[in-house]
Amino acid sequence: MVMFTFFLVIVIAMAAFAIDLARVQLVRSQLQSAVDAGALAGGLQLKRDPDDAEAARAAAERFIQMNQVGFSGNVAAAAIDVELGQWEPDAQRFYATDENPYSVRVLARKEDEPYSFAQIFGRTTFTVPRQAVASVPTAPLDIMMVLDLSSSMGSQGRIEALREASPEFVSTIRDADKEDFVGVMGYGVRKDDYDPDDYASPGIVYTATPASLFPDPSEAATDWAGVLEAPLTDDYDALIRTALSPAALQARKYGGGTPIGAAIRDGAHCVDANNREDVDMLMVLMSDGHANKPSSNGDGYARQMAAYAADLGVKIHTISLGNSADVDLMTDIAAITGGRHFDASGSGSVLTSSLREAYRGIANDINRTTIVE
């Protein structure tokens, strides 16, 4: 009985210690979720209005206090510190500044949380500190929109959806004010079959890609290629008036083929060849059908060119437009390059709404506020 009593005390003490340790871990986890929410809320508010620092601080504090933390109530306002500044990704460091802030650091403490059993040993309460940093993307991008203008785009409201949604995407990029450059490439055309003058188009058949990247290098001079409708530019209004105008976005503009592999190849080569120094590259690839060029291995060549784009550092976000697109292929292309796939299905006005949602998803992915620490 003496031994049993002795070890029972030890067991009870260990159980009490485990319960209090779990309690501390729970409060720490709850507080981390709260400061993450506060940092994101402050960052989003700062993104909406960079000149109103107080609104960003208030949003961060409000969202922290909306979260239940511990057993003794929410985090007190006096225990919350919100700082605005800038985040250096290379150094993984935040520094506070009032000059062009684009990041928010939140520090909070949950104080006077009661222990359950540690009070036996004279420890009645504990305090848990947590912090989070959210940053609004500011690094510019070089973005190439690569658009399917094959004959099937003329059915089920697809070309109309493209005419409505594509300019809105560029407007969203402009409103983000990150000094992004955007270009437009259409596909696909046989190099010796398309004369831009026949369409009163400023588009130029892209011929700069090395022959070694073509399915058959000996036929590179006449094989399928993309048409550069607009080079990378920050003149968004001109882009909308020209390359993304209803007159420029025409179904069967280049003869009717869907050479997705050639489109990726030439789009990736073009954005890489004209890339600004230290600027990330992105391709937005849209297709409403299946890769049918080369006819013997269209989808295989498309995946091969996706790997080529990935090697160049070009991330590809893909959009499957309509109900006949090769969703599996477009999903694979995005995955190979580290991008995301968006499915815009339907027809008519439903398709237009779906495509707008897809473009909006890409814009959000490009510009979303994220937790960086």
C-alpha positions as CSV (number, residue, x, y, z in Angstrom):
1,M,0.0,0.0,0.0
2,V,2.9,2.4,0.8
3,M,4.5,1.7,-2.6
4,F,1.1,1.9,-4.4
5,T,0.4,5.3,-2.7
6,F,3.9,6.6,-3.6
7,F,3.6,5.7,-7.3
8,L,0.0,6.8,-7.5
9,V,1.1,10.3,-6.5
10,I,3.7,10.2,-9.2
11,V,1.2,9.0,-11.8
12,I,-1.3,11.7,-10.8
13,A,1.5,14.4,-11.0
14,M,2.5,13.2,-14.4
15,A,-1.2,13.2,-15.6
16,A,-1.6,16.7,-14.2
17,F,1.5,17.9,-16.0
18,A,0.3,16.4,-19.3
19,I,-3.1,18.1,-18.9
20,D,-1.6,21.5,-18.3
21,L,0.9,21.0,-21.1
22,A,-1.9,20.2,-23.5
23,R,-3.7,23.3,-22.3
24,V,-0.7,25.5,-23.1
25,Q,-0.4,23.9,-26.5
26,L,-4.1,24.5,-27.2
27,V,-3.9,28.1,-26.3
28,R,-0.8,28.5,-28.4
29,S,-2.5,27.0,-31.4
30,Q,-5.6,29.1,-30.9
31,L,-3.6,32.3,-30.6
32,Q,-1.6,31.4,-33.7
33,S,-4.8,31.1,-35.7
34,A,-6.0,34.4,-34.3
35,V,-2.8,36.3,-35.2
36,D,-2.7,34.7,-38.7
37,A,-6.3,35.9,-39.2
38,G,-5.4,39.4,-37.9
39,A,-2.3,39.7,-40.2
40,L,-4.3,38.6,-43.2
41,A,-7.1,41.0,-42.5
42,G,-4.7,43.8,-42.0
43,G,-2.8,43.0,-45.2
44,L,-6.0,42.9,-47.2
45,Q,-7.1,46.2,-45.8
46,L,-3.7,47.6,-46.6
47,K,-4.0,46.3,-50.1
48,R,-7.4,48.0,-50.5
49,D,-6.2,51.3,-49.2
50,P,-2.4,51.6,-48.8
51,D,-2.7,55.2,-47.5
52,D,-4.9,54.3,-44.5
53,A,-2.5,52.7,-42.0
54,E,-5.0,53.0,-39.1
55,A,-7.6,51.1,-40.9
56,A,-5.2,48.2,-41.5
57,R,-4.3,48.2,-37.8
58,A,-7.9,48.3,-36.8
59,A,-8.8,45.4,-39.1
60,A,-6.0,43.3,-37.7
61,E,-6.9,43.9,-34.1
62,R,-10.6,43.3,-34.8
63,F,-10.1,39.9,-36.4
64,I,-7.8,38.8,-33.6
65,Q,-10.5,39.6,-31.1
66,M,-13.1,37.8,-33.1
67,N,-11.3,34.5,-32.4
68,Q,-11.8,32.6,-29.1
69,V,-8.5,32.0,-27.4
70,G,-8.2,30.0,-24.2
71,F,-10.7,29.6,-21.4
72,S,-10.6,33.1,-20.0
73,G,-12.0,35.1,-23.0
74,N,-10.6,36.8,-26.1
75,V,-7.2,38.5,-26.4
76,A,-7.2,41.9,-24.7
77,A,-6.6,45.0,-27.0
78,A,-3.7,46.0,-24.8
79,A,-2.0,42.7,-25.6
80,I,-2.0,43.3,-29.3
81,D,0.6,45.1,-31.3
82,V,0.2,45.7,-35.0
83,E,3.1,47.1,-37.1
84,L,3.2,48.0,-40.8
85,G,6.3,47.7,-42.9
86,Q,8.0,45.7,-45.6
87,W,9.0,42.1,-45.9
88,E,12.4,41.1,-47.3
89,P,11.9,37.6,-48.8
90,D,15.6,36.9,-49.4
91,A,16.5,37.7,-45.8
92,Q,13.2,36.4,-44.4
93,R,13.0,39.6,-42.3
94,F,10.3,42.2,-41.5
95,Y,11.2,45.7,-40.8
96,A,8.8,48.4,-39.7
97,T,8.4,51.5,-41.8
98,D,5.7,54.0,-42.7
99,E,7.2,54.5,-46.2
100,N,5.3,52.4,-48.8
101,P,4.3,49.6,-46.3
102,Y,2.9,46.5,-47.9
103,S,3.3,44.0,-45.0
104,V,1.7,43.7,-41.6
105,R,3.2,42.1,-38.5
106,V,0.9,41.2,-35.6
107,L,2.2,40.3,-32.2
108,A,-0.3,39.2,-29.5
109,R,-0.1,37.7,-26.0
110,K,-2.8,35.7,-24.2
111,E,-2.2,36.6,-20.6
112,D,-3.4,35.2,-17.2
113,E,-4.6,31.8,-18.6
114,P,-5.1,29.6,-15.5
115,Y,-3.4,26.3,-15.0
116,S,-5.5,23.4,-13.8
117,F,-3.1,21.4,-11.7
118,A,0.2,23.4,-11.6
119,Q,-1.4,25.6,-9.0
120,I,-0.5,22.8,-6.5
121,F,3.2,23.8,-7.1
122,G,2.5,27.6,-6.9
123,R,2.1,28.3,-10.6
124,T,-1.4,29.8,-11.1
125,T,-1.4,31.3,-14.7
126,F,0.7,31.3,-17.9
127,T,1.2,33.7,-20.8
128,V,1.5,32.7,-24.5
129,P,3.0,35.1,-27.1
130,R,2.5,34.5,-30.9
131,Q,3.2,36.5,-34.0
132,A,2.5,36.5,-37.8
133,V,3.5,38.5,-40.8
134,A,1.3,38.9,-43.9
135,S,2.6,40.4,-47.1
136,V,0.9,41.8,-50.1
137,P,2.7,40.8,-53.4
138,T,4.7,43.7,-54.9
139,A,7.1,41.9,-57.2
140,P,6.2,42.5,-60.8
141,L,5.5,39.7,-63.3
142,D,5.9,39.1,-67.0
143,I,2.6,37.5,-68.1
144,M,1.9,36.0,-71.5
145,M,-1.8,35.3,-72.3
146,V,-1.9,32.4,-74.8
147,L,-5.3,32.1,-76.3
148,D,-7.0,29.4,-78.4
149,L,-8.5,30.9,-81.6
150,S,-9.4,27.7,-83.3
151,S,-12.6,27.1,-85.3
152,S,-14.4,25.5,-82.3
153,M,-14.2,28.8,-80.5
154,G,-17.0,29.9,-82.7
155,S,-19.6,27.7,-81.0
156,Q,-21.6,27.8,-77.7
157,G,-20.6,31.4,-77.0
158,R,-16.9,30.6,-76.4
159,I,-15.4,33.5,-78.4
160,E,-18.0,35.9,-76.9
161,A,-16.9,34.8,-73.4
162,L,-13.3,35.3,-74.3
163,R,-14.1,38.8,-75.6
164,E,-15.9,39.7,-72.4
165,A,-13.5,38.2,-69.8
166,S,-10.0,38.7,-71.2
167,P,-10.0,42.5,-71.1
168,E,-11.4,42.4,-67.5
169,F,-8.4,40.2,-66.5
170,V,-6.0,42.8,-67.9
171,S,-7.9,45.5,-66.0
172,T,-7.5,43.5,-62.8
173,I,-3.8,43.3,-63.4
174,R,-3.7,47.0,-64.0
175,D,-5.6,47.8,-60.8
176,A,-3.1,45.8,-58.8
177,D,-0.5,48.4,-59.7
178,K,2.5,46.1,-59.5
179,E,4.2,47.1,-62.8
180,D,3.3,43.8,-64.4
181,F,3.9,43.4,-68.1
182,V,1.3,41.5,-70.2
183,G,1.6,40.1,-73.7
184,V,-0.9,38.2,-76.0
185,M,-0.2,35.2,-78.2
186,G,-2.8,33.4,-80.2
187,Y,-2.6,29.9,-81.7
188,G,-2.3,28.1,-83.9
189,V,-1.1,28.7,-87.5
190,R,1.1,27.0,-90.0
191,K,3.9,29.5,-90.7
192,D,3.4,29.6,-94.4
193,D,-0.4,29.7,-94.4
194,Y,-1.1,32.9,-92.4
195,D,-0.7,36.4,-93.6
196,P,-1.7,39.0,-90.9
197,D,-2.5,41.5,-93.6
198,D,-5.4,39.4,-94.7
199,Y,-7.0,40.0,-91.3
200,A,-5.8,43.6,-90.8
201,S,-4.0,42.3,-87.8
202,P,-0.7,43.4,-86.2
203,G,0.0,39.8,-85.2
204,I,3.3,38.3,-86.2
205,V,4.0,34.6,-86.6
206,Y,6.5,33.7,-84.0
207,T,9.6,32.3,-85.6
208,A,12.3,32.8,-82.9
209,T,11.9,29.4,-81.2
210,P,14.8,27.1,-82.1
211,A,14.1,24.3,-84.6
212,S,15.4,21.7,-82.1
213,L,12.2,22.2,-80.0
214,F,9.8,21.3,-82.9
215,P,8.4,17.8,-83.2
216,D,10.4,17.4,-86.4
217,P,13.2,19.9,-86.6
218,S,13.5,19.5,-90.4
219,E,9.9,20.9,-90.8
220,A,10.3,23.8,-88.4
221,A,10.1,26.4,-91.2
222,T,6.5,25.3,-92.1
223,D,5.2,23.7,-88.8
224,W,2.6,25.1,-86.4
225,A,3.4,28.2,-84.4
226,G,1.9,30.9,-82.3
227,V,1.1,34.4,-83.4
228,L,2.4,37.2,-81.3
229,E,-0.5,39.6,-81.2
230,A,1.0,41.9,-78.6
231,P,4.5,41.9,-77.0
232,L,4.9,42.3,-73.3
233,T,3.8,45.8,-72.3
234,D,2.5,47.8,-69.5
235,D,0.2,49.8,-71.8
236,Y,-2.9,47.9,-70.7
237,D,-5.4,50.2,-72.4
238,A,-3.7,49.8,-75.7
239,L,-3.7,46.0,-75.2
240,I,-7.4,46.0,-74.6
241,R,-8.0,48.2,-77.6
242,T,-5.9,46.1,-80.0
243,A,-5.0,42.4,-79.2
244,L,-8.0,41.9,-76.9
245,S,-10.6,43.7,-79.0
246,P,-13.6,41.9,-80.5
247,A,-12.0,42.5,-83.9
248,A,-8.8,40.7,-82.9
249,L,-10.4,37.8,-81.0
250,Q,-11.9,35.8,-83.9
251,A,-12.7,32.1,-84.0
252,R,-10.7,30.2,-86.8
253,K,-8.5,33.2,-87.1
254,Y,-5.4,31.1,-88.0
255,G,-7.0,28.2,-89.9
256,G,-8.6,26.0,-87.2
257,G,-5.9,23.8,-85.6
258,T,-5.3,23.4,-81.9
259,P,-1.5,23.0,-81.5
260,I,-1.3,23.3,-77.7
261,G,2.3,22.1,-77.6
262,A,3.4,24.7,-80.2
263,A,1.5,27.4,-78.2
264,I,3.3,26.5,-75.0
265,R,6.6,26.3,-76.7
266,D,6.4,29.7,-78.4
267,G,4.7,31.4,-75.5
268,A,7.4,30.2,-73.1
269,H,10.2,31.0,-75.4
270,C,8.8,34.5,-76.1
271,V,8.3,35.5,-72.5
272,D,11.7,34.1,-71.5
273,A,13.5,35.9,-74.4
274,N,11.9,39.2,-73.4
275,N,11.9,38.7,-69.7
276,R,12.9,41.7,-67.5
277,E,15.8,41.0,-65.1
278,D,14.8,39.4,-61.8
279,V,11.1,39.3,-62.8
280,D,9.1,36.0,-62.5
281,M,7.4,34.7,-65.7
282,L,3.8,33.5,-66.0
283,M,1.7,32.0,-68.8
284,V,-2.1,32.0,-68.8
285,L,-3.0,29.2,-71.3
286,M,-6.6,28.8,-72.5
287,S,-8.0,26.0,-74.7
288,D,-11.4,24.8,-75.6
289,G,-10.4,21.6,-77.3
290,H,-7.8,18.8,-77.6
291,A,-4.2,19.1,-78.7
292,N,-4.4,17.8,-82.3
293,K,-1.1,19.0,-83.7
294,P,1.1,17.0,-84.3
295,S,-1.7,14.6,-85.1
296,S,0.3,11.6,-84.0
297,N,1.1,12.8,-80.5
298,G,-0.5,16.2,-79.8
299,D,-1.0,15.7,-76.0
300,G,2.4,14.1,-75.5
301,Y,4.1,17.0,-77.3
302,A,2.1,19.5,-75.1
303,R,3.3,17.8,-71.9
304,Q,6.9,17.8,-73.3
305,M,6.7,21.6,-73.9
306,A,5.2,22.1,-70.5
307,A,8.4,20.5,-69.1
308,Y,10.4,22.9,-71.3
309,A,8.5,25.9,-69.9
310,A,9.1,24.6,-66.4
311,D,12.8,24.4,-67.1
312,L,12.8,28.1,-68.2
313,G,11.0,29.0,-64.9
314,V,7.7,29.8,-66.6
315,K,4.7,28.9,-64.4
316,I,1.5,28.1,-66.4
317,H,-2.0,28.6,-65.2
318,T,-4.4,26.8,-67.5
319,I,-8.1,27.4,-68.3
320,S,-10.3,24.7,-69.9
321,L,-13.0,26.6,-71.8
322,G,-16.4,25.0,-72.5
323,N,-17.5,21.4,-72.3
324,S,-15.2,19.9,-74.9
325,A,-11.8,20.9,-73.5
326,D,-9.2,18.3,-72.6
327,V,-9.4,18.9,-68.8
328,D,-6.9,16.1,-68.0
329,L,-4.2,17.6,-70.3
330,M,-4.8,21.1,-69.1
331,T,-4.5,19.9,-65.5
332,D,-1.3,18.1,-66.2
333,I,0.3,21.1,-67.9
334,A,-0.5,23.3,-64.9
335,A,0.9,20.7,-62.5
336,I,4.1,20.2,-64.5
337,T,4.9,23.9,-64.2
338,G,3.7,24.5,-60.7
339,G,0.6,26.4,-61.8
340,R,-3.2,25.9,-61.3
341,H,-5.9,24.6,-63.5
342,F,-9.3,26.4,-63.8
343,D,-12.3,24.7,-65.4
344,A,-14.6,27.2,-67.1
345,S,-17.4,25.0,-68.4
346,G,-20.9,25.7,-69.7
347,S,-22.2,27.7,-72.7
348,G,-23.6,31.2,-73.4
349,S,-23.8,33.5,-70.5
350,V,-23.0,30.7,-68.0
351,L,-19.7,30.2,-69.8
352,T,-18.9,33.9,-69.7
353,S,-19.4,33.9,-66.0
354,S,-17.3,30.8,-65.6
355,L,-14.4,32.3,-67.6
356,R,-14.6,35.5,-65.6
357,E,-14.4,33.4,-62.4
358,A,-11.3,31.5,-63.8
359,Y,-9.5,34.8,-64.7
360,R,-10.5,36.2,-61.3
361,G,-9.0,33.1,-59.6
362,I,-5.7,33.6,-61.5
363,A,-5.6,37.2,-60.6
364,N,-6.2,36.3,-56.9
365,D,-3.5,33.7,-57.1
366,I,-1.1,36.3,-58.5
367,N,-2.0,39.1,-56.0
368,R,-3.2,37.3,-52.9
369,T,-2.0,38.4,-49.5
370,T,-0.2,35.5,-47.8
371,I,1.3,34.6,-44.4
372,V,5.1,34.8,-44.8
373,E,6.1,34.2,-41.2
